[in-house]
Amino acid sequence: MIVYEVNLDVDDAIAVAYREWLEAHVRDILLLPGFLGAEIFECIDPPPTPQRHSLCVQYRLAEAGDLERYLREHAPRMRADGEARFAGKFSASRRVLRPLSSD
């Protein structure tokens, strides 16, 4: 299993609209091959900077090849949608995690 984590820093002025869009975005991603599930978290520590809202999405994928396929075939289009709707009002950073145990 692989965890694909997306950390989001969102302007408070668009936080509600962004969250609505993000929930639909996550549902769309979960329809793609290899995605097993996802959770959206509100980041509370460290607290976001004033006038900002911090979110974290953790997607679970069956294997690294599924993530590679997503990044190659789907990510550019799906990222462009968020950028077109909320340009300049959010930022995203990403990382990939591999569990050390299968508990």
Secondary structure, DSSP 8 states (H G I E B T S, - for coil): -EEEEEEEEEEGGGHHHHHHHHHHHHHHHHTSTTEEEEEEEE--SS---TTEEEEEEEEEES-HHHHHHHHHHTHHHHHHHHHHHHTTSEEEEEEEE--SS--
